[in-house]
Amino acid sequence: MDISRILLAALASSVVWFIAGSILYMNPWVSKIYEKARNLPGMKKWSSNGKFLINMFFMGMLFQCLLFALVYSLIKPVLPGTVPLNTAFFGLIMIALKIFPRWADMWLLTSYPDKLLITEFINGSIGAFIVAYILVLVI
């Protein structure tokens, strides 16, 4: 296990995920969905966008990418070995372990609007495949 490759993969995938997430969530169509939900009781209000983005990067992306990189390095030997197949398999694993349970919790335990839930699932799944692809390339 090459720790330096795992750390590099985690850092690279978290940066790419942050950029992709910014595009996926801050575009005009998705921004409208979040703007409509802004005043719902279940939505956290941040005093500053900068504070939110810093927390999102470190807690929402970098930490997870460190864990994903470690897990990928451990299961890599049992995956098919090609970039497209390893990306597909690991992306689906991340969706099964992260995106779907989070979506199900939000659907079951909150009153988030359906458009918001659908957006979270779609964008989260895209993010999972992006992270998987970077991990496959670097590790």
N, C-alpha and C positions, 0 to 999 in steps of 0.2 A: 504494500500500500504506500503510494507516494503522497505524503502529506502536503508537499508543496504544490503538487498538481491539484489536489482536492481543494486547497485554499484558493489557488488561482481560479479554478473552475467556479467555486462559490462566489468569489468576488466578481468575476466576469458575468456570470449568469444573473447575479443580483442587479448589476448595473444595467444590463440589457433589459431585464425584466422591468426595472424602474422606468426606463425610457419607453418601452412598449406599453407599460401600464399608463404612463402619462398620455400617450397617444390614444389608447383605448378608452380612458376615462375622462379625458379633458377635451374631447372633441365636441362639437356643438350638439350632436344628437344625444349623446350620453349625458352631457352636462345638463341638458333640459330635464332629463329623467331625475337626476339627483337634485336639481333646483326645486322641482315640484315636491320632492320628499323632504326637503331641508327642515321644515318646521314640524315634522312628525315627532311624537314623543320619543320614539326609539332611535332617533338619529342624534349622534353626539355632535355638539357644537364646539369647534376649535377656535381658540382666540386668535390664532394666526395660521395662515397657510404654510408658512415656513416650518413652524413647529410640527404641524401635521406631516409634512413631507419628510422631515428628518426622522420622525418616529416611524413612519411607514417604511422608509428605506431600511433602517436598522432592525426594527422589530418585525416588520411585515415581510421583508425580502431577504436581507443579508443573513439573518439567523436561520430562516427556513432553508435558504440555499446552502448554508453550511451543512445542515442535516441532510438535504437531498443529495449533495455531493458525496457525503460519507456513505449514504445508503447505496447510491449508484455505484460507487467504487466497490462495494461489497457484493452486489448482485451482478455486476458487469460480466463475470465469467459464465453465467448461465444464460445470458441473453444471446440472440442470434449473431451479433458481431458487426452487422452493417450499420452505417449511420442512420439510414431511414428506419430500419426495423428497431434498432435500439431506442431511437427517438420516440417512435410510436409506442413501443412497449412501456418505456419508462414514463412517457407522458400520460398514458392510460393509468399506470400505477399511481401517479401523483393525483390524477383526477379522482380515482377511487378512494385514495387515502386522505386527500385534503379538500378538493373542490366539492365533491358530492356531499360528504358529511357536513361541511360548512353550509352549503346550500340547504340541505335538509333541516338543519338546526334553525336557520333563518326562517324557512317556510313554516316550520312547526311552532316556533317560539316567539315570532315577532309578527307585527302587522305590516311589514314592508310591502309596498305595492308590487304586484306581479311583474311589472316592467323592470323594476329594480332587481328583483330576484333573477329574472331571466338574463339581464345584463351581467349580473355577478357571475352566473354560471358560465355564460359564453366567454366573457373576458377572462375569467379565471382559468378556463380550459385552454384558451389561446396562450395565456401566460405559462401554463404547465408545459405545453409543447415547446414553447420558446426556451424555457429553462432546461428541459430535457435535451434539446438540441445542443445548447451550449455545453452542457455537462458531457454529452457524448463526444463532442469535438475536442474538449480539453482533457478529459480524464483518459 
